[in-house]
Amino acid sequence: MARAGVNQLFYITHVKNLPSILGRGILSHRQVEAKHVEFEPIYDAQIVSSRSQIKAPDGRTLWDFANLYFQPRNAMLYRVLAEKSPSEIAIVAVRPDILNGSDIFIATGNAASPLSDILPGHEGRKFIPQLRDVLGRKYWNEQDGSKRKMMAECLVPDLVPPDYIQTIYVADHEIADQLKASLSGYAVPVIPEPHMFFQPARKIELTRHLSIIDGDMFFSRLQTLTVSVNTVGIMGKGLASRAKYQFPDVYVVYQDVCRNKTLQMGKPYLYKRESAVDLALADEPSTLQKPNLETWFLLFPTKGHWKEKGDINGIEKGMQWVRENHQQEQIKSLALPALGCGLGGLEWHDVGPLLCRYLADCTIPVWVYLPTDRKIPDELLTQEFLLSRA
């Protein structure tokens, strides 16, 4: 199965359930109830209940199967982490040869969705190569089906035996160290993998409110996300293209403000959309207990024409606007990319201190995201470099 692009399958659970899982295996919901196993739930009760009504081709319901994801970094995990701390969640990785079982089923997406097919193992194994492209994505969209397909499942009757468990993934090193101590009797490695949990790979706190982040801005859950744009209405690459794909309304507004000249160099446009990123990214978002109420987009021009290099002077004028207007515009938290770097051709050693100069005194949480196309030397990420020049 590794040749089919599947190296592990994954089960999402609460860290409190790990001793039971390592001892008994991963049980179906039916087996958990039959054996009276105490467990810490992580899923909404309504979602769990609905799966008891959905049948596999052999007549059993989804409650009769342990469900393993092909890609754990999906809309279900996003939903779980919208309501639980990353420190509470673990991802248990299972050997791929579980797919060789004669009695398994494979769902072509979220098994609870009427749009997904639940296939017997021999048919499902033929389908796995078709999942490669969507399972390799870093983000998803409801309209093109990627949100559902990234939750494709392997359904294993009754239980996944403990000897199939290969690895336990957690969100950071501190959690890993704690679990290694508490699970010392089990020979299963515990590995920190922040990216898998939508967490930054690194966070450098420069001030009480200002941090430098290595990660994915769109998963920050901050109120206002900044998107680098040009002033001619073209969202072709980079973060702008990502925003266009996941949030088409942002693209419509962007074209309007370019057309009527509202968006200009030195004058970003704040789109106060009345919907949160959570609603687009989370599975079953209508039942979220603690959704973000809104996600705004700050359309920040870094160049005139899309073919031009980033305009450092125009970026500085735009940052003046941010500093002078963020309070009256009621921005509560702000995420910014390294404006003008990457496709803009500017360098972090110029842009980083410039951004910090205007953000250092902000009294709201501000995260500045590092360029993704290169590694920034550690000496350019220090307080001394970024704040003394500010």
N, C-alpha and C positions, 0 to 999 in steps of 0.2 A: 504493500500500500504506500510505502514511502515513495515508490516510483510514480504513483499517481498524484504526488504533491502533498500527501497527508503524512506528516511526521508525528503528530500527536492529536488527540481529541481532548475536549476540555469540559469540565464541570465547574459551575460557579456556586460557591457556598459561603457560609459564615465561618470564620476561623474557629468558633466554638465547636463546630461540627467535625473538625478534622480528626480528633482522636477516634470518634465513632466510625468515620469513613475509613481510616487506616486500619481499623480493627475488623469491621464488618464488610467493607466495600461500599460502593455507591448504590444505595437502595432506591427502588422505585417508590413513589409516594404510597402505593398500595402496600408494599412491604414494610415501610416505616410505620404505617398504621397497624398492620397485622402483628408486628413484633413489638408494638408499643415503645418505639424508640423515641426518646426525647431529643428534640432538635431545635435549633435557633432558625426561624424562618427569615428569608430575605426578600421573598417575592410577595407582591400584593395578593391578599387572600382571594380576591375576585379573579385574578389571572389564574391562580392555582386551581380554583374551583372549575373554571371554564374548560380546563384541559380534561376534566373527568368526563366531559360530554363528547369528546372527539375520539373517534374510533380508528384504529389501524385496520388494514385489510383483513386481518384474522379475527376481527370482532372485539378484541381487547381495546381498552381506552388508553389514552396517554398516561393515565395514572399507573398503568401496569408496566411502564418502562422507565428505566433510568435514561435521562436525556443528556447527550453529550454534544457540544457544539464543535463544528469544524473550525470556526473563527470566534474566539471568546470576546474579542474587542468589537462588540456589536451593540445594537440598540437596547438589548435586554440588560447588558452590563452597564451601559450608560444610565439606564433607568434605575438600576439598583444603587449605583453610586450617587444618583441625585438625591437619594433618601438615606443612604448609609455612609459612614465614614470609610475611606479606603482602608483604614487600619482594621476594619471589621471583616473585610472580604478577602477570600483566597480563591485562586483558580487551580483546580486539581487537573493535572495533565495525565492522560491515559495512553498506553501503547496503541499504535495504529492497528495492530493485528486483531483488535476487538472487532474490526470491520469484517473479518473473515468468518464470523459466526453465521451459521445457517439460519438462525431464527431472528436476526436483527431486521430493522427497517430503517430506511433513510428518507428523511423529509427534505424536499427540494428547497425549503425555506423554513420559516417559523412554522412548526408543525401545527400550531393552533390557528393558522391562517387558512381560510377556504381557498386561497390562491395557490397553496402549496400541495404538492402530491406526496403521499406517503407510499414509498416503493418497497417491495420486498428486497432483501439484501442482494440477490443476484442481479436485479434490475438497477438498484441504487448504486451498486459499485460501478456500473457502466456510466452512470450519470456524474460521478464525482469529477472527472476531468472538466466537465462543463462549468463547475463551480470555481475553477481556478482564478479567473479574472476578478470575479466579484469578491472572493474571499481574500484576495490580495490588496483590496482597497483600504485606504486609511479613513475614509468617511463615506457617507451614504445619502441616499435621497429616496423619499417616499414614492415619487412619481415614476421613476424608472425601475422600481422593484428591488433596487439594491439593498434597501433597508430590510426587507423581508428575507431576501436571499442570503444575506450575511448571517442570518440566524438559522441556516440549514443545520439539521440535527441528525445524529445517529441515535436510534431508539433501541436500547438493549433490554430484553425482557428481565424483569425482576431485579437484577443487580449486576454491577460490574465488580468482579472479585478484586480484593485488595492487591493481589500480585500483578494486576494490570497497571497500577498507579506508578507513574515514573517520576513526577516532579510536582512540587507545589510552588506556585508563583504568588508573590505578594507585591504590594505597592512600593515599599522602600526597605532600606537596609535595617532600620530600627525594628520594624515588624518582623523581618526575616530572623534577626538575632533572637527576638523573644520566642518565636515559634521553634527555632532550632533547639532552644533550651527546654521548652515544654514538650517537644516531640522527640526527645533524644533517644527514646526507645525504638524509634522507627527509622529504618535505613532509607529514607526518602529525602532527596535534597530539597531545600527551601531556597528559592532564588528570587531576589528583588528585581522586578521588571516594571518600572514606573509607566513606561509608554503603554503597556498593555492595559493599565488602569486609567488612562487619560490624564496621567499626572506628568508634570514637568520632569525631564531628566535631571534638571539642575535649577535651583533657585538661589540667586545671590541677592541678599537684602542690603541695599545701599543706605536706605534710611528707614524710618518706621513705616513709611507708606510706599516707598519706591523700591522695586525689585527688578533684577535682570533675570529673564527666564529663557531656558532652553526647552522648547516644547511646541505644542500645537495651540495657537491662539484661540481657535474656534471652540476648543473644549475648556476654556478657562472659566466659563460661567460668570464672567464679569459682565456688568451691565452694558458697557459700551465697547464695541470692537472697532478698531480703526483699520480701514482698508486703503492701501495706496492706490491711487488712480491717476489717470491723465485727465485733461480737460476737454478732450474731443469725443468722449463717450464710448471708448473701446475698452472692453474688459476681455483681453485676449489670453493673458498668462498670469501665473503667480496667484497671490491671495485674491486679486480681483476676479480671476476666473473661478476660483473656489466659491466665492460669494455668489457669483452669477449662477453657478450650478446648484448650490444648496438652497439659496434664498432668492428666487427669481424676482421677487418684489423689489429687492435692493437694486437690481439691475435696471428695472423700469424707472425707479426714482432717480438713479444715477444719470440715465439718458435724458430725463426731463430737466435736471438741473444743469446739465451741459448745454442742452438746447437753448434754455432761456438765460444762460450766462450767469446763473446764480453761483455756480461753482467756478472759482477762479484761483489762480496761484495766490497763496497767502490767505485764502478765505475758504476753509473746509466747510462742508455741509453736514449737519447732524440730522440724520433720519431717525426720528423717534417712532419706530414701528411698535404697534400694540400687540406684539406677540413675542414669545421667548424662543430662544434657540432650543430649549428643552422640548418644546412641542414638535420640533422637526426631528430631533435626534433620538428621543426616548421611545421605547416600545410602550404601547398603550398609554400615551401621554395624558389622556383625559382623566385617568385615575391616579395621577401623581399626587402625593400628599403635600409635597413641598416644592412646587415648580417655581422657577424664576418667572416673575410676572411680565418681564419685558427684556428684550435685547435690542439696543440701539446700535446703529452703524454710523461711524464718523467717516465720511468720504473725504479723504485727505489727498489733495493734488500734490504730486511730487515732481511733475513735469507737465509741459504743455502738450506736445504731440507724443504719441506712444513710442515713436522711433527715437525720441531724444533721450539724452542722458538725464539723470536726476538733477534737479535744480536746487542746490544747497541753500541758496539765498531764499528761494520760494518756500522751502521747507522751514527755514528759520522764521519767516513771517507767519507761516501756518502755526508754528509752535507758540508764537506770541499770541495768536488768536485763542489757542487752547488754554494758555495760562490765564488770559484775561476773561474768558467767557465760560469756563467749565462750571463755575459755581452758579451763575445765573441761568445757565442752560440745564441745571439740575443733574449733571453727570455725577453718578454716585461711585462708579469705579470705571477704570479705563485700561484697555489693553492696546498696545501699539506694536507694530512690527518695526524693524530697523529701517525707517523710512528712507527710500532712495537707494538702499543697498540691493544686492541681487540684480534684478532686471534693470534697475536704475543706474548701475555701474558705480555707485558711490562706495566709500570704504567706511567700515565701522570705526576706525580710529578718528574719523572726522564726525560721523553721524552720532555715535554713542555719546560723547561729551556734549554735543549740541542738544540732544534730547534731554539729557540729565540737567542741563543748565536751566531749562524751562519747567522741568517736572520736580526738581528736588524739593521745592517748598509746598508741593500739593499736599492737601490734608485728606485726600481720598486714596484708596488703593490704586496704584498704577503699576502695571507690569509691562516692561519693555522686552520684546522677544528678539532673540538673536537671529542673525541671518541663518538660513537653513542650507545654503549652498557652500558653506565653508566653515572650518573650525576657527574660532577666534582665540588668539593666544591669551593665556590666563592673565598676563600683565596688562591687557587691555580691558579687563573686567573688574579691576579693583576699585575700591572707593577712592584711593589716591589718584588713579588715572581719570576716572569718570567725574568725580565730584570736585577735585582740586582745580581741574580745568574749567569746571562749571562756575 
